[in-house]
Amino acid sequence: MSLGTDATARADALAAMRRLDALGLNRGSTGNLSLRASAGGFWITPTGMPAEELGADDFVHLADDGQVLAGDWAPSSEWPFHRAVYAARPDLAAVVHMHSPHATALACLRRPLPAFHYMVAVAGGVDVPCTPYHLFGTEALSQAVAAAFAQRQACLMANHGLVAGGSTLAQAMKVAVEVEALCGIYLQALAVGEPALLDAAQMAEVIERFRHYGRARRTAG
């Protein structure tokens, strides 16, 4: 991301926040979103600002140590775990945090999302882990999220919500929305009984298939 494209990136991030609000995956000022900045550090949504009031210029630029580099507002109180994710995963360029209904319900049960469906692999592994409960905005929560992201692109936070990341903002959004949907299906299955789980070998096949899955033009012939 070059300096010249940061403004475009913030506009895309604003659209993403408004989409999450429109989908009912965040409400009011819940949830937050960040993306790496071209000059280092990251841009993050300000604290306590609803999506309908948020503008592209309201994002706050933080250094890797959390120092405010630019912005008129205080950053989201959750900025420490965004910083921790970026430090743990240099390959990720965007982080989305939601208090979406299904993921938050599962997080309040303090249960991970297991391999009940092959699409769980969208988060990069055989499950979506659930971190222990820690107070929001604390270093303890940041370290728990960073540990979960060591081999995943999403995690649940006990009694809190969902965090998802991606190499692009679009990918982070895809992971977040898909995991939320999977949490809803899993909760429906639990209402009937414990769903059958795919084993490690079956999930390994899925993960390998996902490495080569994506849009590809049809070859002529």
SULCOR-V447945 format. One line per field, one symbol per residue. phi: phi as a letter, one per 30 degrees, with the letter a starting at -180 (. if undefined). burial: 1 if it has 16 or more other C-alpha atoms within 10 Angstrom, else 0. A space follows every 10 residues. Layout:
BEGIN
phi = ???
burial = ???
END
This chain:
BEGIN
phi = .dedcedddd dddddddddd dddidbbhcd iaabadcdcj iacbdddicd edcdbddddc ccddcjddca kccddedced ddedddddbd dccabcbbcd eddddddddh cdcdddbdde dedjadacdc dddbedicdd dedddeddde bbcaaccehb lbbbbadbdd dddeddddde dddddddddd dcldddcddd dddddddddd dccldbdddd k
burial = 0000010011 1011111101 1000111011 1111111000 1111111111 1001010111 1111000100 1010110111 1111110110 0111111111 1111111101 1111111111 1111111111 1111010001 1111111110 0111111111 1111111110 1111111111 0111011000 0000100000 0011011000 0000000000 0
END
